[in-house]
Amino acid sequence: MCQLNLDGFQGAMNRHFSTSYHIPVLYFTQLIGLAMGMSAREMGVGDEIVSAAKALTKIGTAVEAEPAGPPKRKKDDKSLPMPGRRTEA
């Protein structure tokens, strides 16, 4: 929740205080993994709201593009309704 609060609410904070901060938020364990030679993708870097790519490039670490996932399934009439969605009867 800390990362979500710090990363996700920067826009609201910037609007409130008339600032323009764009600070990437990473866990120290992600930074330790990078320091130990693990890839940014292995450490989950690249999924943050404010991208850490520019900051990591400055220290010589590249953030790989995430591979394209499987195609989304088409909706059919046999699918179960998702919570919160209204279904027409």
PDB file of N, CA, C and O in Angstrom:
ATOM      1  N   MET A   1       0.817  -1.201   0.000  1.00  0.00           N
ATOM      2  CA  MET A   1       0.000   0.000   0.000  1.00  0.00           C
ATOM      3  C   MET A   1       0.859   1.263   0.000  1.00  0.00           C
ATOM      4  O   MET A   1       0.432   2.301  -0.506  1.00  0.00           O
ATOM      5  N   CYS A   2       2.065   1.184   0.562  1.00  0.00           N
ATOM      6  CA  CYS A   2       2.914   2.374   0.599  1.00  0.00           C
ATOM      7  C   CYS A   2       3.234   2.844  -0.809  1.00  0.00           C
ATOM      8  O   CYS A   2       3.138   4.034  -1.110  1.00  0.00           O
ATOM      9  N   GLN A   3       3.619   1.893  -1.686  1.00  0.00           N
ATOM     10  CA  GLN A   3       3.979   2.295  -3.031  1.00  0.00           C
ATOM     11  C   GLN A   3       2.766   2.899  -3.738  1.00  0.00           C
ATOM     12  O   GLN A   3       2.891   3.916  -4.421  1.00  0.00           O
ATOM     13  N   LEU A   4       1.622   2.294  -3.582  1.00  0.00           N
ATOM     14  CA  LEU A   4       0.421   2.815  -4.229  1.00  0.00           C
ATOM     15  C   LEU A   4       0.121   4.225  -3.746  1.00  0.00           C
ATOM     16  O   LEU A   4      -0.187   5.102  -4.553  1.00  0.00           O
ATOM     17  N   ASN A   5       0.204   4.454  -2.449  1.00  0.00           N
ATOM     18  CA  ASN A   5      -0.082   5.787  -1.924  1.00  0.00           C
ATOM     19  C   ASN A   5       0.941   6.824  -2.393  1.00  0.00           C
ATOM     20  O   ASN A   5       0.581   7.942  -2.761  1.00  0.00           O
ATOM     21  N   LEU A   6       2.208   6.441  -2.375  1.00  0.00           N
ATOM     22  CA  LEU A   6       3.241   7.397  -2.786  1.00  0.00           C
ATOM     23  C   LEU A   6       3.253   7.605  -4.297  1.00  0.00           C
ATOM     24  O   LEU A   6       3.426   8.730  -4.767  1.00  0.00           O
ATOM     25  N   ASP A   7       3.072   6.545  -5.046  1.00  0.00           N
ATOM     26  CA  ASP A   7       3.148   6.604  -6.497  1.00  0.00           C
ATOM     27  C   ASP A   7       1.831   7.081  -7.108  1.00  0.00           C
ATOM     28  O   ASP A   7       1.820   7.950  -7.981  1.00  0.00           O
ATOM     29  N   GLY A   8       0.750   6.521  -6.653  1.00  0.00           N
ATOM     30  CA  GLY A   8      -0.545   6.777  -7.264  1.00  0.00           C
ATOM     31  C   GLY A   8      -1.155   8.136  -6.982  1.00  0.00           C
ATOM     32  O   GLY A   8      -1.981   8.620  -7.756  1.00  0.00           O
ATOM     33  N   PHE A   9      -0.756   8.754  -5.885  1.00  0.00           N
ATOM     34  CA  PHE A   9      -1.375  10.028  -5.530  1.00  0.00           C
ATOM     35  C   PHE A   9      -0.476  11.235  -5.801  1.00  0.00           C
ATOM     36  O   PHE A   9      -0.758  12.333  -5.320  1.00  0.00           O
ATOM     37  N   GLN A  10       0.611  11.041  -6.570  1.00  0.00           N
ATOM     38  CA  GLN A  10       1.463  12.180  -6.906  1.00  0.00           C
ATOM     39  C   GLN A  10       0.712  13.227  -7.724  1.00  0.00           C
ATOM     40  O   GLN A  10       0.915  14.428  -7.542  1.00  0.00           O
ATOM     41  N   GLY A  11      -0.147  12.773  -8.616  1.00  0.00           N
ATOM     42  CA  GLY A  11      -0.911  13.706  -9.434  1.00  0.00           C
ATOM     43  C   GLY A  11      -1.812  14.591  -8.583  1.00  0.00           C
ATOM     44  O   GLY A  11      -1.870  15.804  -8.790  1.00  0.00           O
ATOM     45  N   ALA A  12      -2.517  13.986  -7.623  1.00  0.00           N
ATOM     46  CA  ALA A  12      -3.390  14.757  -6.736  1.00  0.00           C
ATOM     47  C   ALA A  12      -2.580  15.721  -5.878  1.00  0.00           C
ATOM     48  O   ALA A  12      -2.993  16.857  -5.646  1.00  0.00           O
ATOM     49  N   MET A  13      -1.415  15.257  -5.406  1.00  0.00           N
ATOM     50  CA  MET A  13      -0.547  16.116  -4.601  1.00  0.00           C
ATOM     51  C   MET A  13      -0.021  17.288  -5.439  1.00  0.00           C
ATOM     52  O   MET A  13       0.042  18.422  -4.965  1.00  0.00           O
ATOM     53  N   ASN A  14       0.350  17.001  -6.673  1.00  0.00           N
ATOM     54  CA  ASN A  14       0.831  18.063  -7.553  1.00  0.00           C
ATOM     55  C   ASN A  14      -0.255  19.105  -7.818  1.00  0.00           C
ATOM     56  O   ASN A  14       0.017  20.305  -7.827  1.00  0.00           O
ATOM     57  N   ARG A  15      -1.475  18.642  -8.033  1.00  0.00           N
ATOM     58  CA  ARG A  15      -2.572  19.595  -8.257  1.00  0.00           C
ATOM     59  C   ARG A  15      -2.832  20.431  -7.005  1.00  0.00           C
ATOM     60  O   ARG A  15      -3.044  21.640  -7.100  1.00  0.00           O
ATOM     61  N   HIS A  16      -2.816  19.797  -5.843  1.00  0.00           N
ATOM     62  CA  HIS A  16      -3.099  20.499  -4.592  1.00  0.00           C
ATOM     63  C   HIS A  16      -2.039  21.554  -4.277  1.00  0.00           C
ATOM     64  O   HIS A  16      -2.366  22.668  -3.868  1.00  0.00           O
ATOM     65  N   PHE A  17      -0.770  21.197  -4.470  1.00  0.00           N
ATOM     66  CA  PHE A  17       0.322  22.105  -4.101  1.00  0.00           C
ATOM     67  C   PHE A  17       0.911  22.863  -5.294  1.00  0.00           C
ATOM     68  O   PHE A  17       1.911  23.566  -5.147  1.00  0.00           O
ATOM     69  N   SER A  18       0.303  22.724  -6.461  1.00  0.00           N
ATOM     70  CA  SER A  18       0.798  23.367  -7.688  1.00  0.00           C
ATOM     71  C   SER A  18       2.272  23.040  -7.928  1.00  0.00           C
ATOM     72  O   SER A  18       3.086  23.925  -8.191  1.00  0.00           O
ATOM     73  N   THR A  19       2.594  21.757  -7.831  1.00  0.00           N
ATOM     74  CA  THR A  19       3.949  21.282  -8.083  1.00  0.00           C
ATOM     75  C   THR A  19       3.916  20.353  -9.290  1.00  0.00           C
ATOM     76  O   THR A  19       2.848  20.074  -9.836  1.00  0.00           O
ATOM     77  N   SER A  20       5.065  19.883  -9.699  1.00  0.00           N
ATOM     78  CA  SER A  20       5.115  18.956 -10.836  1.00  0.00           C
ATOM     79  C   SER A  20       6.128  17.838 -10.578  1.00  0.00           C
ATOM     80  O   SER A  20       6.975  17.545 -11.422  1.00  0.00           O
ATOM     81  N   TYR A  21       6.027  17.223  -9.405  1.00  0.00           N
ATOM     82  CA  TYR A  21       6.919  16.118  -9.080  1.00  0.00           C
ATOM     83  C   TYR A  21       6.531  14.877  -9.881  1.00  0.00           C
ATOM     84  O   TYR A  21       5.349  14.582 -10.060  1.00  0.00           O
ATOM     85  N   HIS A  22       7.527  14.168 -10.351  1.00  0.00           N
ATOM     86  CA  HIS A  22       7.337  12.881 -11.039  1.00  0.00           C
ATOM     87  C   HIS A  22       8.413  11.946 -10.507  1.00  0.00           C
ATOM     88  O   HIS A  22       9.371  11.620 -11.208  1.00  0.00           O
ATOM     89  N   ILE A  23       8.247  11.522  -9.271  1.00  0.00           N
ATOM     90  CA  ILE A  23       9.261  10.741  -8.565  1.00  0.00           C
ATOM     91  C   ILE A  23       8.883   9.254  -8.632  1.00  0.00           C
ATOM     92  O   ILE A  23       7.828   8.859  -8.134  1.00  0.00           O
ATOM     93  N   PRO A  24       9.746   8.428  -9.249  1.00  0.00           N
ATOM     94  CA  PRO A  24       9.451   6.997  -9.262  1.00  0.00           C
ATOM     95  C   PRO A  24       9.591   6.418  -7.860  1.00  0.00           C
ATOM     96  O   PRO A  24      10.475   6.811  -7.099  1.00  0.00           O
ATOM     97  N   VAL A  25       8.715   5.487  -7.532  1.00  0.00           N
ATOM     98  CA  VAL A  25       8.729   4.867  -6.211  1.00  0.00           C
ATOM     99  C   VAL A  25       9.075   3.386  -6.384  1.00  0.00           C
ATOM    100  O   VAL A  25       8.355   2.642  -7.050  1.00  0.00           O
ATOM    101  N   LEU A  26      10.184   2.975  -5.777  1.00  0.00           N
ATOM    102  CA  LEU A  26      10.623   1.583  -5.818  1.00  0.00           C
ATOM    103  C   LEU A  26      10.829   1.093  -4.392  1.00  0.00           C
ATOM    104  O   LEU A  26      11.118   1.883  -3.493  1.00  0.00           O
ATOM    105  N   TYR A  27      10.680  -0.206  -4.188  1.00  0.00           N
ATOM    106  CA  TYR A  27      10.994  -0.803  -2.899  1.00  0.00           C
ATOM    107  C   TYR A  27      12.503  -0.958  -2.781  1.00  0.00           C
ATOM    108  O   TYR A  27      13.180  -1.175  -3.786  1.00  0.00           O
ATOM    109  N   PHE A  28      13.040  -0.851  -1.570  1.00  0.00           N
ATOM    110  CA  PHE A  28      14.478  -1.011  -1.402  1.00  0.00           C
ATOM    111  C   PHE A  28      14.904  -2.430  -1.776  1.00  0.00           C
ATOM    112  O   PHE A  28      16.047  -2.649  -2.177  1.00  0.00           O
ATOM    113  N   THR A  29      13.997  -3.389  -1.648  1.00  0.00           N
ATOM    114  CA  THR A  29      14.333  -4.762  -2.035  1.00  0.00           C
ATOM    115  C   THR A  29      14.505  -4.879  -3.544  1.00  0.00           C
ATOM    116  O   THR A  29      15.299  -5.694  -4.013  1.00  0.00           O
ATOM    117  N   GLN A  30      13.769  -4.072  -4.309  1.00  0.00           N
ATOM    118  CA  GLN A  30      13.972  -4.046  -5.754  1.00  0.00           C
ATOM    119  C   GLN A  30      15.364  -3.496  -6.074  1.00  0.00           C
ATOM    120  O   GLN A  30      16.054  -4.017  -6.951  1.00  0.00           O
ATOM    121  N   LEU A  31      15.768  -2.458  -5.372  1.00  0.00           N
ATOM    122  CA  LEU A  31      17.085  -1.865  -5.600  1.00  0.00           C
ATOM    123  C   LEU A  31      18.196  -2.825  -5.202  1.00  0.00           C
ATOM    124  O   LEU A  31      19.229  -2.889  -5.869  1.00  0.00           O
ATOM    125  N   ILE A  32      17.994  -3.572  -4.124  1.00  0.00           N
ATOM    126  CA  ILE A  32      18.990  -4.571  -3.709  1.00  0.00           C
ATOM    127  C   ILE A  32      19.114  -5.651  -4.790  1.00  0.00           C
ATOM    128  O   ILE A  32      20.223  -6.056  -5.138  1.00  0.00           O
ATOM    129  N   GLY A  33      17.993  -6.110  -5.310  1.00  0.00           N
ATOM    130  CA  GLY A  33      18.014  -7.108  -6.385  1.00  0.00           C
ATOM    131  C   GLY A  33      18.758  -6.606  -7.603  1.00  0.00           C
ATOM    132  O   GLY A  33      19.535  -7.345  -8.208  1.00  0.00           O
ATOM    133  N   LEU A  34      18.526  -5.344  -7.971  1.00  0.00           N
ATOM    134  CA  LEU A  34      19.247  -4.754  -9.105  1.00  0.00           C
ATOM    135  C   LEU A  34      20.739  -4.712  -8.819  1.00  0.00           C
ATOM    136  O   LEU A  34      21.552  -5.027  -9.688  1.00  0.00           O
ATOM    137  N   ALA A  35      21.101  -4.323  -7.597  1.00  0.00           N
ATOM    138  CA  ALA A  35      22.514  -4.253  -7.212  1.00  0.00           C
ATOM    139  C   ALA A  35      23.166  -5.629  -7.232  1.00  0.00           C
ATOM    140  O   ALA A  35      24.373  -5.741  -7.444  1.00  0.00           O
ATOM    141  N   MET A  36      22.375  -6.677  -7.013  1.00  0.00           N
ATOM    142  CA  MET A  36      22.908  -8.036  -7.012  1.00  0.00           C
ATOM    143  C   MET A  36      22.928  -8.647  -8.416  1.00  0.00           C
ATOM    144  O   MET A  36      23.321  -9.801  -8.584  1.00  0.00           O
ATOM    145  N   GLY A  37      22.506  -7.879  -9.419  1.00  0.00           N
ATOM    146  CA  GLY A  37      22.589  -8.342 -10.804  1.00  0.00           C
ATOM    147  C   GLY A  37      21.318  -8.892 -11.395  1.00  0.00           C
ATOM    148  O   GLY A  37      21.326  -9.375 -12.527  1.00  0.00           O
ATOM    149  N   MET A  38      20.218  -8.833 -10.658  1.00  0.00           N
ATOM    150  CA  MET A  38      18.951  -9.300 -11.218  1.00  0.00           C
ATOM    151  C   MET A  38      18.430  -8.264 -12.204  1.00  0.00           C
ATOM    152  O   MET A  38      18.743  -7.079 -12.091  1.00  0.00           O
ATOM    153  N   SER A  39      17.638  -8.709 -13.166  1.00  0.00           N
ATOM    154  CA  SER A  39      17.113  -7.774 -14.158  1.00  0.00           C
ATOM    155  C   SER A  39      15.980  -6.941 -13.565  1.00  0.00           C
ATOM    156  O   SER A  39      15.332  -7.337 -12.596  1.00  0.00           O
ATOM    157  N   ALA A  40      15.763  -5.794 -14.165  1.00  0.00           N
ATOM    158  CA  ALA A  40      14.685  -4.918 -13.709  1.00  0.00           C
ATOM    159  C   ALA A  40      13.341  -5.633 -13.826  1.00  0.00           C
ATOM    160  O   ALA A  40      12.491  -5.499 -12.945  1.00  0.00           O
ATOM    161  N   ARG A  41      13.143  -6.380 -14.890  1.00  0.00           N
ATOM    162  CA  ARG A  41      11.878  -7.094 -15.096  1.00  0.00           C
ATOM    163  C   ARG A  41      11.682  -8.151 -14.009  1.00  0.00           C
ATOM    164  O   ARG A  41      10.575  -8.320 -13.498  1.00  0.00           O
ATOM    165  N   GLU A  42      12.775  -8.874 -13.650  1.00  0.00           N
ATOM    166  CA  GLU A  42      12.675  -9.871 -12.580  1.00  0.00           C
ATOM    167  C   GLU A  42      12.248  -9.225 -11.266  1.00  0.00           C
ATOM    168  O   GLU A  42      11.550  -9.844 -10.463  1.00  0.00           O
ATOM    169  N   MET A  43      12.662  -7.995 -11.051  1.00  0.00           N
ATOM    170  CA  MET A  43      12.367  -7.291  -9.806  1.00  0.00           C
ATOM    171  C   MET A  43      11.035  -6.538  -9.861  1.00  0.00           C
ATOM    172  O   MET A  43      10.669  -5.852  -8.906  1.00  0.00           O
ATOM    173  N   GLY A  44      10.317  -6.664 -10.972  1.00  0.00           N
ATOM    174  CA  GLY A  44       9.011  -6.011 -11.076  1.00  0.00           C
ATOM    175  C   GLY A  44       9.087  -4.540 -11.409  1.00  0.00           C
ATOM    176  O   GLY A  44       8.093  -3.824 -11.291  1.00  0.00           O
ATOM    177  N   VAL A  45      10.260  -4.078 -11.825  1.00  0.00           N
ATOM    178  CA  VAL A  45      10.404  -2.671 -12.205  1.00  0.00           C
ATOM    179  C   VAL A  45       9.788  -2.496 -13.584  1.00  0.00           C
ATOM    180  O   VAL A  45      10.013  -3.308 -14.481  1.00  0.00           O
ATOM    181  N   GLY A  46       9.025  -1.451 -13.745  1.00  0.00           N
ATOM    182  CA  GLY A  46       8.334  -1.193 -14.995  1.00  0.00           C
ATOM    183  C   GLY A  46       6.833  -1.207 -14.807  1.00  0.00           C
ATOM    184  O   GLY A  46       6.087  -0.829 -15.710  1.00  0.00           O
ATOM    185  N   ASP A  47       6.386  -1.640 -13.642  1.00  0.00           N
ATOM    186  CA  ASP A  47       4.955  -1.700 -13.351  1.00  0.00           C
ATOM    187  C   ASP A  47       4.477  -0.524 -12.504  1.00  0.00           C
ATOM    188  O   ASP A  47       3.298  -0.437 -12.163  1.00  0.00           O
ATOM    189  N   GLU A  48       5.394   0.374 -12.166  1.00  0.00           N
ATOM    190  CA  GLU A  48       5.028   1.515 -11.328  1.00  0.00           C
ATOM    191  C   GLU A  48       4.260   2.548 -12.162  1.00  0.00           C
ATOM    192  O   GLU A  48       4.310   2.520 -13.392  1.00  0.00           O
ATOM    193  N   ILE A  49       3.563   3.445 -11.495  1.00  0.00           N
ATOM    194  CA  ILE A  49       2.777   4.467 -12.187  1.00  0.00           C
ATOM    195  C   ILE A  49       3.706   5.523 -12.785  1.00  0.00           C
ATOM    196  O   ILE A  49       3.594   5.846 -13.968  1.00  0.00           O
ATOM    197  N   VAL A  50       4.616   6.059 -11.983  1.00  0.00           N
ATOM    198  CA  VAL A  50       5.638   6.985 -12.487  1.00  0.00           C
ATOM    199  C   VAL A  50       6.829   6.122 -12.878  1.00  0.00           C
ATOM    200  O   VAL A  50       7.440   5.480 -12.023  1.00  0.00           O
ATOM    201  N   SER A  51       7.160   6.103 -14.156  1.00  0.00           N
ATOM    202  CA  SER A  51       8.208   5.221 -14.658  1.00  0.00           C
ATOM    203  C   SER A  51       9.553   5.493 -13.992  1.00  0.00           C
ATOM    204  O   SER A  51       9.948   6.642 -13.795  1.00  0.00           O
ATOM    205  N   ALA A  52      10.247   4.406 -13.652  1.00  0.00           N
ATOM    206  CA  ALA A  52      11.580   4.501 -13.064  1.00  0.00           C
ATOM    207  C   ALA A  52      12.667   4.373 -14.123  1.00  0.00           C
ATOM    208  O   ALA A  52      13.852   4.410 -13.792  1.00  0.00           O
ATOM    209  N   ALA A  53      12.289   4.223 -15.389  1.00  0.00           N
ATOM    210  CA  ALA A  53      13.251   3.973 -16.459  1.00  0.00           C
ATOM    211  C   ALA A  53      14.309   5.063 -16.554  1.00  0.00           C
ATOM    212  O   ALA A  53      15.495   4.758 -16.675  1.00  0.00           O
ATOM    213  N   LYS A  54      13.909   6.312 -16.501  1.00  0.00           N
ATOM    214  CA  LYS A  54      14.862   7.416 -16.636  1.00  0.00           C
ATOM    215  C   LYS A  54      15.864   7.418 -15.477  1.00  0.00           C
ATOM    216  O   LYS A  54      17.060   7.614 -15.696  1.00  0.00           O
ATOM    217  N   ALA A  55      15.394   7.206 -14.262  1.00  0.00           N
ATOM    218  CA  ALA A  55      16.280   7.186 -13.096  1.00  0.00           C
ATOM    219  C   ALA A  55      17.228   5.998 -13.159  1.00  0.00           C
ATOM    220  O   ALA A  55      18.409   6.134 -12.839  1.00  0.00           O
ATOM    221  N   LEU A  56      16.730   4.838 -13.565  1.00  0.00           N
ATOM    222  CA  LEU A  56      17.574   3.658 -13.633  1.00  0.00           C
ATOM    223  C   LEU A  56      18.586   3.749 -14.765  1.00  0.00           C
ATOM    224  O   LEU A  56      19.683   3.202 -14.653  1.00  0.00           O
ATOM    225  N   THR A  57      18.240   4.426 -15.846  1.00  0.00           N
ATOM    226  CA  THR A  57      19.188   4.622 -16.943  1.00  0.00           C
ATOM    227  C   THR A  57      20.398   5.413 -16.458  1.00  0.00           C
ATOM    228  O   THR A  57      21.522   5.172 -16.898  1.00  0.00           O
ATOM    229  N   LYS A  58      20.165   6.351 -15.554  1.00  0.00           N
ATOM    230  CA  LYS A  58      21.268   7.159 -15.018  1.00  0.00           C
ATOM    231  C   LYS A  58      22.276   6.320 -14.242  1.00  0.00           C
ATOM    232  O   LYS A  58      23.439   6.708 -14.135  1.00  0.00           O
ATOM    233  N   ILE A  59      21.856   5.176 -13.697  1.00  0.00           N
ATOM    234  CA  ILE A  59      22.792   4.322 -12.957  1.00  0.00           C
ATOM    235  C   ILE A  59      23.195   3.100 -13.784  1.00  0.00           C
ATOM    236  O   ILE A  59      23.808   2.166 -13.267  1.00  0.00           O
ATOM    237  N   GLY A  60      22.847   3.116 -15.067  1.00  0.00           N
ATOM    238  CA  GLY A  60      23.288   2.051 -15.966  1.00  0.00           C
ATOM    239  C   GLY A  60      22.442   0.802 -15.961  1.00  0.00           C
ATOM    240  O   GLY A  60      22.926  -0.265 -16.338  1.00  0.00           O
ATOM    241  N   THR A  61      21.206   0.898 -15.552  1.00  0.00           N
ATOM    242  CA  THR A  61      20.296  -0.251 -15.541  1.00  0.00           C
ATOM    243  C   THR A  61      19.180  -0.004 -16.540  1.00  0.00           C
ATOM    244  O   THR A  61      18.489   1.013 -16.477  1.00  0.00           O
ATOM    245  N   ALA A  62      19.011  -0.938 -17.461  1.00  0.00           N
ATOM    246  CA  ALA A  62      17.962  -0.799 -18.468  1.00  0.00           C
ATOM    247  C   ALA A  62      16.685  -1.478 -17.989  1.00  0.00           C
ATOM    248  O   ALA A  62      16.726  -2.515 -17.327  1.00  0.00           O
ATOM    249  N   VAL A  63      15.572  -0.884 -18.328  1.00  0.00           N
ATOM    250  CA  VAL A  63      14.270  -1.483 -18.035  1.00  0.00           C
ATOM    251  C   VAL A  63      13.749  -2.033 -19.346  1.00  0.00           C
ATOM    252  O   VAL A  63      13.436  -1.276 -20.266  1.00  0.00           O
ATOM    253  N   GLU A  64      13.654  -3.357 -19.432  1.00  0.00           N
ATOM    254  CA  GLU A  64      13.204  -3.998 -20.656  1.00  0.00           C
ATOM    255  C   GLU A  64      11.708  -3.784 -20.850  1.00  0.00           C
ATOM    256  O   GLU A  64      10.952  -3.673 -19.885  1.00  0.00           O
ATOM    257  N   ALA A  65      11.301  -3.730 -22.094  1.00  0.00           N
ATOM    258  CA  ALA A  65       9.872  -3.631 -22.378  1.00  0.00           C
ATOM    259  C   ALA A  65       9.214  -4.943 -21.991  1.00  0.00           C
ATOM    260  O   ALA A  65       9.780  -6.018 -22.191  1.00  0.00           O
ATOM    261  N   GLU A  66       8.034  -4.846 -21.443  1.00  0.00           N
ATOM    262  CA  GLU A  66       7.308  -6.045 -21.025  1.00  0.00           C
ATOM    263  C   GLU A  66       6.813  -6.781 -22.257  1.00  0.00           C
ATOM    264  O   GLU A  66       6.233  -6.161 -23.149  1.00  0.00           O
ATOM    265  N   PRO A  67       7.027  -8.093 -22.329  1.00  0.00           N
ATOM    266  CA  PRO A  67       6.539  -8.848 -23.485  1.00  0.00           C
ATOM    267  C   PRO A  67       5.016  -8.789 -23.561  1.00  0.00           C
ATOM    268  O   PRO A  67       4.325  -8.729 -22.544  1.00  0.00           O
ATOM    269  N   ALA A  68       4.521  -8.805 -24.781  1.00  0.00           N
ATOM    270  CA  ALA A  68       3.064  -8.763 -24.964  1.00  0.00           C
ATOM    271  C   ALA A  68       2.441 -10.009 -24.362  1.00  0.00           C
ATOM    272  O   ALA A  68       2.916 -11.122 -24.586  1.00  0.00           O
ATOM    273  N   GLY A  69       1.396  -9.821 -23.612  1.00  0.00           N
ATOM    274  CA  GLY A  69       0.713 -10.940 -22.970  1.00  0.00           C
ATOM    275  C   GLY A  69      -0.202 -11.659 -23.947  1.00  0.00           C
ATOM    276  O   GLY A  69      -0.284 -11.291 -25.119  1.00  0.00           O
ATOM    277  N   PRO A  70      -0.876 -12.668 -23.470  1.00  0.00           N
ATOM    278  CA  PRO A  70      -1.798 -13.395 -24.344  1.00  0.00           C
ATOM    279  C   PRO A  70      -2.957 -12.491 -24.758  1.00  0.00           C
ATOM    280  O   PRO A  70      -3.333 -11.586 -24.014  1.00  0.00           O
ATOM    281  N   PRO A  71      -3.516 -12.729 -25.926  1.00  0.00           N
ATOM    282  CA  PRO A  71      -4.637 -11.891 -26.368  1.00  0.00           C
ATOM    283  C   PRO A  71      -5.829 -12.055 -25.433  1.00  0.00           C
ATOM    284  O   PRO A  71      -6.063 -13.136 -24.892  1.00  0.00           O
ATOM    285  N   LYS A  72      -6.565 -10.992 -25.252  1.00  0.00           N
ATOM    286  CA  LYS A  72      -7.743 -11.044 -24.389  1.00  0.00           C
ATOM    287  C   LYS A  72      -8.831 -11.876 -25.063  1.00  0.00           C
ATOM    288  O   LYS A  72      -9.012 -11.854 -26.281  1.00  0.00           O
ATOM    289  N   ARG A  73      -9.549 -12.611 -24.207  1.00  0.00           N
ATOM    290  CA  ARG A  73     -10.636 -13.423 -24.735  1.00  0.00           C
ATOM    291  C   ARG A  73     -11.804 -12.533 -25.136  1.00  0.00           C
ATOM    292  O   ARG A  73     -12.072 -11.503 -24.519  1.00  0.00           O
ATOM    293  N   LYS A  74     -12.478 -12.960 -26.176  1.00  0.00           N
ATOM    294  CA  LYS A  74     -13.677 -12.248 -26.590  1.00  0.00           C
ATOM    295  C   LYS A  74     -14.816 -12.627 -25.655  1.00  0.00           C
ATOM    296  O   LYS A  74     -14.902 -13.767 -25.197  1.00  0.00           O
ATOM    297  N   LYS A  75     -15.676 -11.678 -25.379  1.00  0.00           N
ATOM    298  CA  LYS A  75     -16.817 -11.925 -24.504  1.00  0.00           C
ATOM    299  C   LYS A  75     -17.846 -12.767 -25.263  1.00  0.00           C
ATOM    300  O   LYS A  75     -18.159 -12.504 -26.424  1.00  0.00           O
ATOM    301  N   ASP A  76     -18.344 -13.758 -24.588  1.00  0.00           N
ATOM    302  CA  ASP A  76     -19.396 -14.569 -25.197  1.00  0.00           C
ATOM    303  C   ASP A  76     -20.565 -14.689 -24.224  1.00  0.00           C
ATOM    304  O   ASP A  76     -20.484 -14.250 -23.077  1.00  0.00           O
ATOM    305  N   ASP A  77     -21.634 -15.280 -24.693  1.00  0.00           N
ATOM    306  CA  ASP A  77     -22.827 -15.368 -23.854  1.00  0.00           C
ATOM    307  C   ASP A  77     -22.714 -16.432 -22.762  1.00  0.00           C
ATOM    308  O   ASP A  77     -23.615 -16.545 -21.931  1.00  0.00           O
ATOM    309  N   LYS A  78     -21.641 -17.211 -22.742  1.00  0.00           N
ATOM    310  CA  LYS A  78     -21.454 -18.233 -21.720  1.00  0.00           C
ATOM    311  C   LYS A  78     -20.574 -17.746 -20.567  1.00  0.00           C
ATOM    312  O   LYS A  78     -20.381 -18.473 -19.593  1.00  0.00           O
ATOM    313  N   SER A  79     -20.045 -16.538 -20.665  1.00  0.00           N
ATOM    314  CA  SER A  79     -19.176 -16.010 -19.619  1.00  0.00           C
ATOM    315  C   SER A  79     -19.976 -15.663 -18.373  1.00  0.00           C
ATOM    316  O   SER A  79     -21.130 -15.243 -18.454  1.00  0.00           O
ATOM    317  N   LEU A  80     -19.349 -15.844 -17.230  1.00  0.00           N
ATOM    318  CA  LEU A  80     -19.983 -15.446 -15.975  1.00  0.00           C
ATOM    319  C   LEU A  80     -19.880 -13.933 -15.823  1.00  0.00           C
ATOM    320  O   LEU A  80     -18.889 -13.345 -16.257  1.00  0.00           O
ATOM    321  N   PRO A  81     -20.859 -13.297 -15.228  1.00  0.00           N
ATOM    322  CA  PRO A  81     -20.771 -11.843 -15.024  1.00  0.00           C
ATOM    323  C   PRO A  81     -19.711 -11.522 -13.982  1.00  0.00           C
ATOM    324  O   PRO A  81     -19.531 -12.266 -13.018  1.00  0.00           O
ATOM    325  N   MET A  82     -19.018 -10.421 -14.177  1.00  0.00           N
ATOM    326  CA  MET A  82     -18.008  -9.974 -13.219  1.00  0.00           C
ATOM    327  C   MET A  82     -18.685  -9.194 -12.114  1.00  0.00           C
ATOM    328  O   MET A  82     -19.705  -8.548 -12.354  1.00  0.00           O
ATOM    329  N   PRO A  83     -18.131  -9.238 -10.885  1.00  0.00           N
ATOM    330  CA  PRO A  83     -18.724  -8.487  -9.772  1.00  0.00           C
ATOM    331  C   PRO A  83     -18.824  -7.005 -10.120  1.00  0.00           C
ATOM    332  O   PRO A  83     -17.916  -6.437 -10.727  1.00  0.00           O
ATOM    333  N   GLY A  84     -19.907  -6.404  -9.741  1.00  0.00           N
ATOM    334  CA  GLY A  84     -20.096  -4.972  -9.959  1.00  0.00           C
ATOM    335  C   GLY A  84     -20.673  -4.621 -11.302  1.00  0.00           C
ATOM    336  O   GLY A  84     -21.039  -3.469 -11.533  1.00  0.00           O
ATOM    337  N   ARG A  85     -20.765  -5.582 -12.196  1.00  0.00           N
ATOM    338  CA  ARG A  85     -21.345  -5.316 -13.511  1.00  0.00           C
ATOM    339  C   ARG A  85     -22.808  -5.710 -13.498  1.00  0.00           C
ATOM    340  O   ARG A  85     -23.195  -6.723 -12.916  1.00  0.00           O
ATOM    341  N   ARG A  86     -23.599  -4.901 -14.139  1.00  0.00           N
ATOM    342  CA  ARG A  86     -25.014  -5.233 -14.246  1.00  0.00           C
ATOM    343  C   ARG A  86     -25.209  -6.071 -15.496  1.00  0.00           C
ATOM    344  O   ARG A  86     -24.629  -5.789 -16.544  1.00  0.00           O
ATOM    345  N   THR A  87     -26.008  -7.073 -15.380  1.00  0.00           N
ATOM    346  CA  THR A  87     -26.326  -7.900 -16.548  1.00  0.00           C
ATOM    347  C   THR A  87     -27.790  -7.701 -16.871  1.00  0.00           C
ATOM    348  O   THR A  87     -28.640  -7.594 -15.988  1.00  0.00           O
ATOM    349  N   GLU A  88     -28.050  -7.656 -18.127  1.00  0.00           N
ATOM    350  CA  GLU A  88     -29.422  -7.487 -18.583  1.00  0.00           C
ATOM    351  C   GLU A  88     -30.097  -8.857 -18.596  1.00  0.00           C
ATOM    352  O   GLU A  88     -29.521  -9.828 -19.086  1.00  0.00           O
ATOM    353  N   ALA A  89     -31.296  -8.938 -18.069  1.00  0.00           N
ATOM    354  CA  ALA A  89     -32.010 -10.218 -18.017  1.00  0.00           C
ATOM    355  C   ALA A  89     -32.971 -10.340 -19.152  1.00  0.00           C
ATOM    356  O   ALA A  89     -33.660 -11.353 -19.271  1.00  0.00           O
TER     357      ALA A  89
END
